[in-house]
Amino acid sequence: MGNMKIASVYQLKSEDKKTALVDVSSTIDGMDGKLSGTQSGVLTIDLKSGMTGQSKLEQNVNGTITANGMEVNMNIKGTYLLSLQKM
């Protein structure tokens, strides 16, 4: 199995007294170049703690890998939702 490399750019979208909204856009390269794609979304950062309170990321990865001598075309789409709460 190869490594996955994700290169991300973060940009402050807005902020108020409690939170900051940060746009993130990423490129994905994996399996020695056999898989590639993008990821983008918005992070909500709690300014007091520095923790990500919520995030929503959309990911799209495509490519062809070889498994047991067979070529397998892949198209992976996903939505990742993260919500952290102080306990």
HELIX and SHEET records of a PDB file:
SHEET    1   A 5 MET A   4  GLU A  15  0                                        
SHEET    2   A 5 THR A  19  GLY A  30 -1                                        
SHEET    3   A 5 LEU A  35  ASP A  46 -1                                        
SHEET    4   A 5 THR A  52  ALA A  67 -1                                        
SHEET    5   A 5 MET A  70  SER A  83 -1                                        
END                                                                             
